[in-house]
Amino acid sequence: MFDKLEKHHIGIIVTSEQRVVLEKRGLVFQEDLTQGTHVAFEMDEEIGIYREYIVQEGRVANIKPGFYHFCYNIPNLTTMKNLENFIKDKKLGYPVTKLEKSESDECGWVRFYYLKNHGMIELNLLDGEDEVERE
């Protein structure tokens, strides 16, 4: 099922020292109060998706630097609920966060899941802000 979803970004944990190097390259980190960390997005033209650099602080303070997650674009709330039911029904994993508004302009409403044999994933709800706020 996940192979049919559009990937939005690759999440990469970086240390404070690596952040300094990335900033010298011109990347601008913004504070993400939801996650309690700083993030920067950079489009990787070769693979056609963003790289999200996440500073090792806040929610991810104890996560080792390096690859952290894939983020998948979810077109609407109905698709999101169907995917969440699929994960639950097949016992593939469990939610790590509630559905929450991302503070990054590149993302919409996001929810993190831990999937068995995969690790962390992020679901990025593209359309449905009005529906989410009514729930």
C-alpha positions in Angstrom: 0.0 0.0 0.0 2.8 2.5 0.9 4.4 2.0 -2.5 1.4 3.6 -4.1 1.7 6.8 -2.0 3.7 9.9 -3.1 6.7 10.5 -0.9 7.1 14.1 0.3 10.4 14.0 2.1 13.1 12.1 3.9 13.6 13.0 7.5 17.2 13.1 8.6 18.3 13.8 12.2 21.3 16.1 12.5 23.4 17.2 15.5 23.8 20.8 16.5 27.3 20.7 14.9 25.9 19.5 11.6 23.2 22.2 11.8 26.0 24.8 11.8 27.6 23.3 8.7 24.2 23.2 6.9 23.5 26.8 7.9 26.9 27.8 6.4 25.7 26.2 3.1 22.7 28.6 3.3 20.0 26.4 4.8 17.6 28.3 7.1 16.3 26.4 10.1 12.9 27.3 11.6 11.6 26.4 15.0 9.0 23.7 15.1 7.2 24.2 18.4 5.1 21.1 17.8 8.1 18.8 17.7 10.3 21.0 20.0 13.1 21.2 17.5 14.4 23.1 14.5 13.9 21.9 11.0 15.1 22.9 7.5 13.8 21.6 4.1 16.0 21.3 1.0 14.7 20.0 -2.3 16.9 17.1 -3.6 16.6 17.6 -7.3 18.2 14.2 -8.1 15.6 12.2 -6.3 12.7 14.7 -6.6 11.7 15.0 -3.0 12.6 17.2 0.0 15.3 16.4 2.6 14.1 17.5 6.0 16.9 18.1 8.4 15.7 17.8 12.0 18.0 19.0 14.8 18.6 16.4 17.5 16.5 18.1 20.2 12.9 18.1 21.6 11.0 15.0 20.6 14.0 13.5 18.8 16.7 14.4 21.4 17.5 10.7 21.9 17.3 9.6 18.3 20.7 8.9 16.6 21.7 11.1 13.7 21.0 9.9 10.3 17.9 8.6 8.4 14.8 8.9 10.5 11.6 8.6 8.4 9.9 8.8 5.1 7.0 11.2 4.8 4.0 10.3 2.6 1.5 12.7 1.1 -2.1 11.8 1.9 -4.5 13.6 -0.4 -7.5 13.9 2.0 -9.0 12.9 5.3 -10.9 9.9 4.0 -7.7 8.4 2.5 -5.9 9.1 5.8 -8.6 7.3 7.9 -8.5 4.4 5.4 -4.7 4.1 5.7 -4.9 4.4 9.5 -7.5 1.6 9.6 -5.3 -0.5 7.4 -2.4 -0.1 9.7 -4.5 -0.9 12.8 -6.4 -3.9 11.2 -3.3 -5.5 9.9 -1.4 -4.8 13.1 1.4 -3.2 11.2 2.3 -0.6 13.8 0.9 2.1 16.0 0.5 5.9 16.1 3.3 7.9 17.9 1.6 11.3 17.7 -1.9 12.7 17.2 -2.8 14.4 14.0 -1.4 17.9 14.4 -0.7 21.0 12.3 2.9 21.2 11.2 4.6 24.5 11.7 6.6 23.9 8.5 5.2 25.5 5.3 6.2 22.4 3.4 3.8 20.2 5.3 0.1 20.3 6.3 -1.4 18.2 9.1 0.9 15.4 10.1 0.9 12.2 12.2 3.8 9.9 12.9 3.5 6.1 13.0 5.9 3.4 14.0 5.6 0.5 11.6 7.0 -2.9 12.3 10.0 -3.8 10.1 10.0 -0.2 8.7 10.5 2.2 11.6 9.1 5.7 11.7 6.9 7.1 9.0 5.1 10.5 8.7 1.7 10.9 7.1 1.2 14.4 5.6 -2.4 15.3 5.1 -2.6 17.7 2.1 -6.3 18.6 2.1 -8.7 18.4 4.9 -7.8 21.3 7.3 -11.5 22.2 7.7 -12.5 18.6 8.3 -9.6 18.1 10.9 -10.5 21.2 12.8 -14.2 20.0 13.2 -13.2 16.7 14.6 
